[in-house]
């Protein structure tokens, strides 16, 4: 039996849960609507007063890479001094935000 790939929405949910447990973090999921800007990353927020943008991709799909438009939008945010990156896991997201998690909490994030 083939293992089912992890859906991006589950990775997003785990990342949001982990970030909400950190002090000084506000995180929101960006939903694609007619009022939104195409290509903007999936998650945005602030950590200790610094804006961040995180594009979430599936962890088990090497072909799951940002589109050219997504890469362009992330570069715009980077140029504006936001923390920006691509996360395929909670650990990736925490690294983008330079947040370390005590060893005792590592297993709970998985």
C-alpha positions in Angstrom: 0.0 0.0 0.0 1.4 3.4 -1.0 1.8 6.0 1.7 -0.5 9.0 1.1 1.3 12.3 0.8 0.9 14.9 3.6 -1.5 17.6 2.5 -0.3 21.2 2.7 -3.3 22.2 4.8 -2.1 19.8 7.6 1.4 21.3 7.5 -0.1 24.8 7.7 -2.2 23.7 10.7 0.8 22.3 12.6 2.9 25.3 11.9 0.1 27.7 13.0 -0.4 25.7 16.2 3.3 25.8 17.0 3.7 29.5 16.3 0.7 30.4 18.4 2.4 28.6 21.3 5.4 31.0 21.1 5.4 34.2 23.0 5.1 37.5 21.1 3.8 35.9 17.8 0.7 36.7 15.8 0.1 34.4 12.8 -2.6 34.4 10.2 -3.4 32.1 7.2 -3.8 34.1 4.0 -6.8 32.9 2.0 -6.9 33.4 -1.7 -9.7 35.8 -2.7 -10.4 38.3 -5.3 -9.3 41.0 -2.8 -5.9 39.3 -2.1 -2.6 39.6 -3.9 -1.8 36.6 -6.1 1.4 34.8 -5.1 1.6 36.2 -1.6 2.8 33.5 0.9 0.4 31.3 2.9 1.2 32.6 6.4 1.9 36.0 7.6 2.3 37.7 10.9 4.6 39.3 13.4 7.1 38.0 15.9 8.4 40.3 18.5 7.5 43.3 16.3 9.0 41.9 13.1 6.8 41.0 10.1 7.1 37.6 8.5 5.8 35.7 5.4 6.0 31.9 5.1 5.2 29.9 2.0 4.2 26.4 3.0 4.9 23.4 0.8 4.3 19.7 1.2 7.2 17.9 2.9 7.2 14.8 0.8 7.0 16.3 -2.7 10.3 17.5 -4.1 8.3 18.9 -7.1 6.4 21.2 -4.7 8.3 24.4 -5.3 7.3 28.0 -5.3 5.9 29.4 -8.6 7.8 32.2 -10.3 5.1 34.6 -9.0 5.5 33.3 -5.4 9.2 33.6 -5.6 8.8 37.2 -6.8 6.4 38.1 -3.9 8.7 36.6 -1.4 11.6 38.7 -2.7 9.4 41.8 -2.4 8.8 41.0 1.3 12.5 40.2 1.8 13.4 43.6 0.3 11.1 45.2 2.8 13.1 43.5 5.6 10.4 40.9 6.5 11.5 37.5 7.6 10.7 35.2 4.6 11.0 31.6 3.8 9.6 28.3 2.6 8.5 25.8 5.3 7.8 22.1 4.8 7.6 21.5 8.5 7.2 23.2 11.9 11.0 23.0 12.3 11.4 24.9 9.0 9.0 27.6 10.1 10.7 28.0 13.5 14.1 28.3 11.8 12.8 31.0 9.5 11.7 33.0 12.6 14.9 32.1 14.5 12.9 30.4 17.3 14.4 27.5 19.2 12.2 25.0 20.9 13.3 23.2 24.0 14.1 19.5 23.5 11.3 18.6 25.9 8.8 20.2 23.4 10.3 18.9 20.1 8.2 15.7 20.0 4.9 17.5 20.6 5.4 19.6 17.5 5.5 16.6 15.2 
